[in-house]
Amino acid sequence: MEALSYSAYVDINASLVERCRLHDHQAQAELYRRYAKAMFNAALRITGDYAEAEDVLQESFLSAFRELSSYKGDSSFGAWLKRIVVNKSINCLRQRRLALVPLGEQHHDAPLETHYSADDEAETHYRADVLRRCIQELPDGYRVVLTLYLLEGYDHLEVAGILGISESTSKSQYSRARAKLRELAAQQGLH
């Protein structure tokens, strides 16, 4: 009978994190270099505002470096940092008085479809840019739920916990966000 081997999770950034705990500025700069772009993009998708996303990014890294003692290493440093970025982005929106769109609003619920030729790179980039702009035009509540669920990979229960809403509200907001996104995309000529 073959012996099963189990390996513990090891973060590739563990040595950098340890150096950061010792206030090594070069290690902090390296972690920033590795994660800044991805974390900025996550913040931008949630806040919808370039300047706010920059602020969230800086505040997130400052918090992460100050609170490294709370990082236990049971998930990747990137996942831990992303949670900080998501929470700070949500707080930024709350400061703007985030209001989820009322449940009574009606939208058609057809599937979101975008057809394009994979061979036509310029057309693909154009359509992606239009969709990004359409996502930014969504009301904050719709954009946040869509971003957390679809782009950041959280499930509806996790989204509900992050936003302090029910799981059914998360699902409903996501459904309405997709419908509104389809509507905006159609207005831009995307079918």
FIROZA-18438 format. One line per 3 residues: number of its first residue (from 1); their letters; for each residue x negated, z negated, y negated of N, C-alpha, C. Coordinates in nm, 2 decimals. Example, Ala and Ser with C-alpha at 12.3 -4.5 7.8 and 13.67 -1.06 7.14 Angstrom:
2
1> AS> -1.32/-0.78/0.57/-1.23/-0.78/0.45/-1.32/-0.78/0.33  -1.28/-0.71/0.22/-1.37/-0.71/0.11/-1.29/-0.79/0.00
This chain:
191
1> MEA> -0.08/0.00/0.12/0.00/0.00/0.00/-0.09/0.00/-0.12  -0.05/0.09/-0.22/-0.13/0.10/-0.34/-0.11/-0.01/-0.44  -0.21/-0.06/-0.49/-0.19/-0.17/-0.59/-0.15/-0.11/-0.73
4> LSY> -0.06/-0.17/-0.79/-0.01/-0.13/-0.92/-0.10/-0.19/-1.03  -0.14/-0.10/-1.12/-0.22/-0.15/-1.23/-0.14/-0.15/-1.36  -0.15/-0.26/-1.43/-0.08/-0.28/-1.56/-0.18/-0.29/-1.66
7> SAY> -0.16/-0.23/-1.77/-0.25/-0.24/-1.88/-0.18/-0.30/-2.01  -0.23/-0.39/-2.07/-0.17/-0.44/-2.19/-0.18/-0.34/-2.31  -0.09/-0.35/-2.40/-0.09/-0.26/-2.51/-0.21/-0.30/-2.60
10> VDI> -0.29/-0.19/-2.64/-0.40/-0.21/-2.72/-0.39/-0.12/-2.84  -0.38/-0.17/-2.96/-0.37/-0.09/-3.08/-0.51/-0.04/-3.12  -0.52/0.09/-3.14/-0.64/0.16/-3.17/-0.70/0.10/-3.30
13> NAS> -0.62/0.04/-3.38/-0.66/-0.01/-3.51/-0.70/-0.16/-3.51  -0.70/-0.22/-3.39/-0.72/-0.36/-3.37/-0.85/-0.41/-3.44  -0.96/-0.34/-3.43/-1.08/-0.39/-3.49/-1.07/-0.37/-3.64
16> LVE> -1.01/-0.27/-3.69/-0.99/-0.26/-3.84/-0.90/-0.37/-3.89  -0.80/-0.40/-3.82/-0.71/-0.51/-3.86/-0.78/-0.64/-3.87  -0.86/-0.67/-3.76/-0.94/-0.79/-3.76/-1.04/-0.80/-3.88
19> RCR> -1.10/-0.69/-3.91/-1.19/-0.68/-4.03/-1.11/-0.71/-4.16  -0.98/-0.65/-4.17/-0.90/-0.68/-4.28/-0.86/-0.82/-4.30  -0.84/-0.89/-4.18/-0.81/-1.03/-4.19/-0.93/-1.11/-4.25
22> LHD> -1.05/-1.05/-4.24/-1.17/-1.12/-4.30/-1.19/-1.06/-4.44  -1.09/-1.00/-4.50/-1.10/-0.94/-4.64/-1.20/-0.83/-4.65  -1.22/-0.75/-4.55/-1.32/-0.64/-4.56/-1.25/-0.53/-4.63
25> HQA> -1.30/-0.50/-4.75/-1.23/-0.39/-4.83/-1.25/-0.25/-4.78  -1.36/-0.23/-4.71/-1.38/-0.10/-4.65/-1.28/-0.08/-4.53  -1.25/-0.18/-4.46/-1.15/-0.17/-4.35/-1.01/-0.15/-4.41
28> QAE> -0.98/-0.22/-4.52/-0.85/-0.20/-4.59/-0.84/-0.05/-4.64  -0.94/0.00/-4.69/-0.94/0.14/-4.74/-0.92/0.23/-4.63  -0.98/0.21/-4.51/-0.96/0.30/-4.40/-0.82/0.29/-4.35
31> LYR> -0.76/0.17/-4.33/-0.62/0.17/-4.29/-0.53/0.24/-4.39  -0.56/0.22/-4.52/-0.48/0.29/-4.62/-0.49/0.44/-4.60  -0.61/0.49/-4.58/-0.64/0.63/-4.56/-0.56/0.68/-4.44
34> RYA> -0.56/0.61/-4.33/-0.49/0.65/-4.21/-0.34/0.66/-4.22  -0.28/0.57/-4.30/-0.14/0.55/-4.30/-0.07/0.59/-4.43  -0.14/0.60/-4.54/-0.07/0.62/-4.67/0.02/0.74/-4.68
37> KAM> -0.02/0.85/-4.63/0.07/0.97/-4.64/0.20/0.96/-4.56  0.19/0.91/-4.44/0.31/0.89/-4.36/0.40/0.79/-4.41  0.35/0.68/-4.46/0.43/0.57/-4.52/0.49/0.61/-4.65
40> FNA> 0.42/0.69/-4.73/0.47/0.74/-4.86/0.59/0.83/-4.83  0.58/0.92/-4.73/0.68/1.01/-4.69/0.81/0.93/-4.64  0.79/0.83/-4.57/0.90/0.75/-4.52/0.97/0.68/-4.64
43> ALR> 0.89/0.63/-4.74/0.95/0.57/-4.86/1.02/0.67/-4.94  0.97/0.79/-4.95/1.03/0.89/-5.03/1.16/0.94/-4.97  1.16/0.95/-4.84/1.29/0.99/-4.77/1.40/0.89/-4.80
46> ITG> 1.36/0.76/-4.80/1.46/0.66/-4.82/1.50/0.64/-4.97  1.40/0.63/-5.06/1.43/0.61/-5.20/1.48/0.73/-5.27  1.43/0.85/-5.23/1.47/0.97/-5.29/1.40/0.99/-5.43
49> DYA> 1.30/0.91/-5.46/1.24/0.91/-5.59/1.09/0.90/-5.57  1.01/0.99/-5.62/0.87/1.00/-5.61/0.80/0.87/-5.66  0.83/0.84/-5.78/0.77/0.72/-5.85/0.80/0.59/-5.77
52> EAE> 0.93/0.58/-5.73/0.97/0.46/-5.65/0.90/0.45/-5.52  0.88/0.57/-5.46/0.81/0.58/-5.33/0.66/0.54/-5.34  0.60/0.58/-5.45/0.46/0.54/-5.48/0.45/0.39/-5.50
55> DVL> 0.55/0.33/-5.57/0.55/0.18/-5.59/0.57/0.11/-5.46  0.67/0.16/-5.38/0.69/0.10/-5.25/0.57/0.10/-5.16  0.50/0.22/-5.16/0.38/0.23/-5.08/0.27/0.13/-5.12
58> QES> 0.25/0.11/-5.25/0.15/0.02/-5.30/0.19/-0.13/-5.26  0.32/-0.16/-5.29/0.37/-0.29/-5.26/0.36/-0.32/-5.11  0.39/-0.22/-5.03/0.38/-0.24/-4.88/0.24/-0.27/-4.83
61> FLS> 0.15/-0.20/-4.88/0.01/-0.22/-4.84/-0.04/-0.36/-4.89  0.00/-0.39/-5.01/-0.04/-0.53/-5.06/0.02/-0.64/-4.98  0.15/-0.62/-4.95/0.21/-0.72/-4.86/0.15/-0.73/-4.72
64> AFR> 0.12/-0.61/-4.67/0.07/-0.60/-4.53/-0.07/-0.68/-4.53  -0.15/-0.65/-4.63/-0.29/-0.71/-4.63/-0.27/-0.86/-4.65  -0.18/-0.91/-4.73/-0.16/-1.05/-4.76/-0.10/-1.12/-4.64
67> ELS> -0.01/-1.05/-4.56/0.06/-1.11/-4.45/0.01/-1.08/-4.32  -0.12/-1.04/-4.31/-0.17/-1.00/-4.18/-0.16/-1.11/-4.07  -0.16/-1.23/-4.12/-0.14/-1.34/-4.02/-0.01/-1.33/-3.94
70> SYK> 0.09/-1.26/-4.00/0.22/-1.25/-3.92/0.22/-1.13/-3.83  0.11/-1.05/-3.84/0.10/-0.93/-3.74/0.04/-0.99/-3.61  0.12/-0.98/-3.51/0.07/-1.04/-3.38/0.01/-0.94/-3.28
73> GDS> 0.02/-0.81/-3.32/-0.04/-0.71/-3.23/0.05/-0.67/-3.11  0.17/-0.71/-3.11/0.26/-0.67/-3.00/0.32/-0.54/-3.02  0.30/-0.47/-3.13/0.33/-0.33/-3.15/0.22/-0.28/-3.23
76> SFG> 0.22/-0.15/-3.25/0.11/-0.09/-3.33/0.11/-0.13/-3.47  0.00/-0.13/-3.54/-0.01/-0.17/-3.68/0.08/-0.07/-3.76  0.08/0.06/-3.72/0.16/0.16/-3.79/0.31/0.12/-3.78
79> AWL> 0.35/0.08/-3.67/0.50/0.04/-3.65/0.53/-0.08/-3.74  0.44/-0.18/-3.74/0.46/-0.30/-3.82/0.46/-0.26/-3.97  0.37/-0.18/-4.01/0.36/-0.14/-4.15/0.48/-0.06/-4.19
82> KRI> 0.53/0.03/-4.10/0.65/0.11/-4.13/0.77/0.02/-4.15  0.78/-0.09/-4.08/0.89/-0.18/-4.10/0.89/-0.24/-4.24  0.76/-0.27/-4.28/0.75/-0.33/-4.42/0.79/-0.22/-4.52
85> VVN> 0.75/-0.10/-4.50/0.78/0.01/-4.59/0.93/0.03/-4.60  1.00/0.04/-4.48/1.14/0.06/-4.47/1.21/-0.06/-4.55  1.17/-0.18/-4.52/1.24/-0.29/-4.59/1.22/-0.29/-4.74
88> KSI> 1.10/-0.26/-4.78/1.08/-0.25/-4.93/1.15/-0.13/-4.99  1.16/-0.02/-4.92/1.24/0.09/-4.97/1.39/0.05/-4.98  1.44/-0.01/-4.88/1.58/-0.06/-4.88/1.60/-0.16/-5.00
91> NCL> 1.51/-0.25/-5.02/1.52/-0.34/-5.13/1.52/-0.27/-5.26  1.44/-0.17/-5.27/1.43/-0.08/-5.39/1.57/-0.02/-5.42  1.63/0.03/-5.32/1.76/0.09/-5.34/1.87/-0.02/-5.37
94> RQR> 1.85/-0.14/-5.31/1.95/-0.25/-5.34/1.93/-0.28/-5.49  1.82/-0.28/-5.54/1.80/-0.31/-5.68/1.87/-0.20/-5.77  1.88/-0.08/-5.72/1.96/0.02/-5.78/2.11/0.01/-5.75
97> RLA> 2.14/-0.10/-5.69/2.28/-0.13/-5.65/2.33/-0.03/-5.54  2.26/-0.02/-5.43/2.30/0.07/-5.32/2.44/0.04/-5.28  2.52/0.15/-5.29/2.66/0.14/-5.25/2.69/0.24/-5.14
100> LVP> 2.72/0.20/-5.02/2.76/0.29/-4.92/2.89/0.36/-4.96  2.90/0.49/-4.93/3.01/0.57/-4.97/3.13/0.51/-4.89  3.25/0.49/-4.96/3.36/0.43/-4.90/3.40/0.50/-4.77
103> LGE> 3.45/0.42/-4.67/3.48/0.48/-4.54/3.60/0.58/-4.55  3.68/0.57/-4.66/3.80/0.65/-4.67/3.77/0.79/-4.71  3.65/0.82/-4.75/3.62/0.96/-4.79/3.63/1.05/-4.67
106> QHH> 3.68/1.17/-4.69/3.70/1.26/-4.58/3.60/1.38/-4.59  3.54/1.41/-4.48/3.45/1.53/-4.47/3.48/1.59/-4.33  3.45/1.72/-4.33/3.46/1.79/-4.20/3.35/1.75/-4.11
109> DAP> 3.37/1.74/-3.98/3.27/1.69/-3.89/3.22/1.79/-3.79  3.19/1.91/-3.84/3.13/2.02/-3.75/2.99/1.99/-3.73  2.93/2.04/-3.62/2.78/2.01/-3.60/2.70/2.08/-3.70
112> LET> 2.59/2.01/-3.74/2.49/2.07/-3.83/2.41/2.18/-3.76  2.42/2.30/-3.81/2.34/2.41/-3.75/2.26/2.48/-3.85  2.14/2.51/-3.82/2.06/2.60/-3.90/1.99/2.70/-3.81
115> HYS> 2.02/2.82/-3.83/1.96/2.93/-3.75/1.86/3.00/-3.83  1.74/3.02/-3.77/1.64/3.10/-3.83/1.54/3.15/-3.73  1.47/3.25/-3.76/1.37/3.30/-3.67/1.24/3.22/-3.68
118> ADD> 1.19/3.18/-3.57/1.07/3.10/-3.57/0.95/3.19/-3.61  0.96/3.32/-3.60/0.86/3.41/-3.63/0.84/3.43/-3.78  0.94/3.40/-3.86/0.94/3.41/-4.00/0.90/3.28/-4.07
121> EAE> 0.77/3.26/-4.08/0.72/3.13/-4.13/0.77/3.10/-4.27  0.76/3.21/-4.36/0.80/3.19/-4.50/0.95/3.15/-4.51  1.03/3.21/-4.43/1.18/3.18/-4.43/1.20/3.03/-4.38
124> THY> 1.12/3.00/-4.28/1.13/2.86/-4.22/1.09/2.76/-4.33  0.99/2.78/-4.40/0.94/2.69/-4.50/1.05/2.68/-4.61  1.10/2.79/-4.65/1.20/2.80/-4.75/1.33/2.71/-4.71
127> RAD> 1.37/2.73/-4.59/1.49/2.66/-4.54/1.46/2.51/-4.53  1.34/2.48/-4.49/1.30/2.33/-4.48/1.30/2.27/-4.62  1.25/2.34/-4.72/1.25/2.29/-4.85/1.39/2.27/-4.91
130> VLR> 1.48/2.37/-4.88/1.62/2.36/-4.92/1.68/2.24/-4.86  1.66/2.22/-4.73/1.72/2.10/-4.66/1.67/1.97/-4.71  1.54/1.97/-4.74/1.48/1.84/-4.80/1.55/1.81/-4.93
133> RCI> 1.57/1.92/-5.02/1.63/1.90/-5.15/1.78/1.85/-5.12  1.85/1.91/-5.03/1.98/1.87/-5.00/1.99/1.72/-4.95  1.90/1.68/-4.87/1.89/1.54/-4.83/1.88/1.45/-4.95
136> QEL> 1.79/1.49/-5.04/1.77/1.41/-5.16/1.89/1.40/-5.25  1.98/1.50/-5.24/2.11/1.50/-5.32/2.22/1.41/-5.26  2.20/1.37/-5.13/2.30/1.29/-5.07/2.31/1.16/-5.14
139> PDG> 2.43/1.10/-5.14/2.44/0.96/-5.20/2.35/0.87/-5.13  2.30/0.77/-5.20/2.20/0.67/-5.14/2.24/0.62/-5.00  2.36/0.58/-4.99/2.40/0.52/-4.86/2.39/0.62/-4.75
142> YRV> 2.44/0.74/-4.77/2.43/0.85/-4.67/2.28/0.88/-4.64  2.20/0.90/-4.74/2.06/0.94/-4.73/1.99/0.83/-4.65  2.01/0.70/-4.68/1.94/0.60/-4.61/1.97/0.59/-4.46
145> VLT> 2.10/0.60/-4.43/2.14/0.59/-4.29/2.09/0.71/-4.22  2.10/0.83/-4.27/2.05/0.96/-4.21/1.90/0.95/-4.19  1.83/0.90/-4.29/1.68/0.89/-4.28/1.64/0.79/-4.17
148> LYL> 1.70/0.67/-4.18/1.66/0.57/-4.08/1.69/0.62/-3.94  1.81/0.68/-3.92/1.85/0.72/-3.78/1.78/0.84/-3.74  1.79/0.95/-3.81/1.75/1.08/-3.77/1.60/1.10/-3.79
151> LEG> 1.54/1.06/-3.90/1.40/1.09/-3.93/1.31/0.98/-3.89  1.35/0.85/-3.90/1.26/0.74/-3.87/1.28/0.69/-3.73  1.39/0.73/-3.66/1.41/0.70/-3.52/1.47/0.57/-3.48
154> YDH> 1.53/0.50/-3.58/1.60/0.38/-3.55/1.73/0.41/-3.49  1.78/0.32/-3.40/1.91/0.34/-3.34/2.01/0.28/-3.44  2.14/0.30/-3.41/2.25/0.25/-3.50/2.25/0.10/-3.51
157> LEV> 2.22/0.03/-3.41/2.22/-0.11/-3.41/2.10/-0.16/-3.50  1.99/-0.10/-3.49/1.87/-0.13/-3.58/1.90/-0.10/-3.72  1.96/0.02/-3.75/2.00/0.06/-3.88/2.10/-0.05/-3.94
160> AGI> 2.19/-0.09/-3.86/2.29/-0.19/-3.91/2.22/-0.32/-3.95  2.13/-0.36/-3.86/2.05/-0.48/-3.89/1.97/-0.47/-4.02  1.90/-0.36/-4.04/1.82/-0.34/-4.16/1.91/-0.34/-4.29
163> LGI> 2.02/-0.27/-4.28/2.11/-0.26/-4.40/2.21/-0.37/-4.41  2.23/-0.45/-4.31/2.33/-0.56/-4.32/2.47/-0.50/-4.31  2.49/-0.40/-4.23/2.62/-0.34/-4.21/2.65/-0.35/-4.06
166> SES> 2.77/-0.31/-4.03/2.81/-0.31/-3.88/2.75/-0.18/-3.82  2.74/-0.18/-3.69/2.69/-0.07/-3.61/2.79/0.05/-3.63  2.92/0.02/-3.63/3.02/0.13/-3.65/3.01/0.19/-3.79
169> TSK> 2.98/0.11/-3.89/2.96/0.16/-4.03/2.84/0.25/-4.03  2.73/0.21/-3.96/2.61/0.30/-3.95/2.65/0.43/-3.89  2.72/0.43/-3.78/2.76/0.56/-3.72/2.85/0.64/-3.81
172> SQY> 2.94/0.58/-3.87/3.03/0.65/-3.96/2.96/0.71/-4.08  2.87/0.63/-4.14/2.79/0.68/-4.25/2.70/0.80/-4.21  2.64/0.79/-4.09/2.56/0.90/-4.04/2.64/1.02/-4.02
175> SRA> 2.76/1.01/-3.96/2.85/1.12/-3.94/2.89/1.19/-4.07  2.92/1.11/-4.17/2.96/1.16/-4.30/2.84/1.22/-4.37  2.72/1.16/-4.35/2.60/1.22/-4.41/2.57/1.36/-4.36
178> RAK> 2.59/1.37/-4.23/2.57/1.50/-4.17/2.67/1.61/-4.22  2.79/1.56/-4.24/2.89/1.65/-4.29/2.86/1.69/-4.44  2.82/1.60/-4.52/2.79/1.62/-4.66/2.66/1.71/-4.66
181> LRE> 2.57/1.69/-4.57/2.45/1.77/-4.57/2.48/1.91/-4.54  2.57/1.93/-4.44/2.62/2.07/-4.41/2.68/2.14/-4.53  2.76/2.06/-4.60/2.83/2.11/-4.72/2.73/2.15/-4.82
184> LAA> 2.63/2.07/-4.85/2.53/2.10/-4.95/2.44/2.22/-4.91  2.41/2.22/-4.78/2.33/2.34/-4.73/2.41/2.47/-4.74  2.54/2.46/-4.71/2.62/2.58/-4.72/2.63/2.63/-4.87
187> QQG> 2.63/2.54/-4.96/2.63/2.57/-5.10/2.50/2.64/-5.14  2.39/2.61/-5.07/2.26/2.67/-5.10/2.24/2.80/-5.02  2.34/2.84/-4.94/2.34/2.96/-4.87/2.28/2.95/-4.73
190> LH> 2.26/2.83/-4.68/2.21/2.81/-4.54/2.33/2.80/-4.45  2.33/2.87/-4.34/2.44/2.86/-4.25/2.39/2.81/-4.11
